[in-house]
Amino acid sequence: MKDTSVFSRHSRNNPLYPKKRPSPHGVTKSRKSQSPLTLSVVAAAAAAASRRSPRAAKMESMLQRRRELQLAALRREGILLEDEYREEIRYYMYEMERYTMGTTTSMDQQPEIKWHMRPCLVEFLVELHFTFRLRPETLYLTLNIVDRYVSRRIVYIKHYQLVGCAALWIAAKFEDAKERVPTVQELVHYCRDTYDESAFIQMEGHVLATIQWTLGHPTAEAWLRMMCCVPSVEEPKVQHVARFLMEITLFYREFVKFPASAIALGSLTLARYLCGKGRRMFEETEECLQIVEHLDNRLAKHVNDLSETLIKKYSYAFYSKAATFVVQYYLQGGRFFRHVALPFPVTPVRPSNSVVGTPMSATTTASDLSDDMPITPTSPYFSSDLFSSSAMSDDDKENFSSPKFDPVANKQPSENPPEQFLPHDFVQFGRKALHNLNVSPRAMVS
């Protein structure tokens, strides 16, 4: 029998078979040799990275930093959007906001409820929402539920406040934390015991059944948070003014037909204008400009008729005193001016009764104004002097005045060209030293 102990002892001490030490990182695998093609690709990528100019590297780092700031701002606002799914999420939000909208046509057919009653209900809901410190999305979802319910059901005046409170209760359960959701007893108290507790529970189920339990409405607040973070982070004052303008749109009929994204964009556009920020013309749509015009007209004509509860809410320093700023702006006569796109320059059209077609200088002669064929000028007298201009070469004529040709003009002189066709109406000199040239050439000659 073979002695294995001696063999194993010698193999351990044999320098030809060194013992492998265990890797501190766990099980190791032998690396396969990379192919020459892979090595060439890696080398080319490394060379391209090394050839990158410092300016390109700086720009890339700035863009990366900007993306990080945008994502951080979105996370602070409670918006978690991954770059890979951002466009899909926005597309879904556009679809949902069109699907979950009320119709003013159906709301106009209500037998008892009229549009002048809406501001009273909205003001009550704004005060209730502010009392319970609910999230901003809750208020917009509440009014969306009310509009969708009123668009499908006949609501009597005695039940209008009950529908609003039930909608606020549903929206708070969907958007807010559990400890902030108002109880039924609190709702009964704020309605001054007009309805009992069973009425709220019954109305809640009826509203949910009417809207088919569809609560995922993208609110204007959600759109505004996205727009204030991308493409750039807006200042807090601009955001607060935009929120104040958005809540104004909840009170009136002319804003119900617009989607939430257009409401947010229009409010942000007007807020940036009021705060003296530059406009983003590439983002403004026709719906956005219509909302801006509606807001501007209402604030200019009825700024004193705004809800006192809403003005008091946005007069705190927490909201940058947005209500005070907007009211003072319009009380001083400020307005939003929509810049009209200037037309492209057009070539002037020659009038049919004009004898002049192009701008003319002060040296225009009578033959230039005629439509006849030009007359050949008479040949001048050439002297036999060697130093005359006719005997000199072209290079020697540089310092001598050229001979004067007197054309024979046998045609009738026409009238002088009108002033509007002279060059001084087409060219204006901007330098101060040339200001004396901004006059008619005729005046200079005379």
BELQUINOR-V792139 format. One record per helix or strand of 3 or more residues. SS is the DSSP state (h for helix, s for strand). FROM is the first residue (numbers start at 1). TO is the last residue. If there is no record, write none. Layout:
{{SS;FROM;TO} {SS;FROM;TO}}
This chain:
{{h;4;13} {h;36;51} {h;54;76} {h;83;99} {h;104;107} {h;115;131} {h;136;152} {h;157;175} {h;178;180} {h;184;190} {h;197;210} {h;220;227} {h;236;248} {h;253;255} {h;260;274} {h;286;305} {h;308;313} {h;317;319} {h;322;331} {h;367;369} {h;396;399} {h;419;421} {h;423;425} {h;432;437} {h;441;445}}
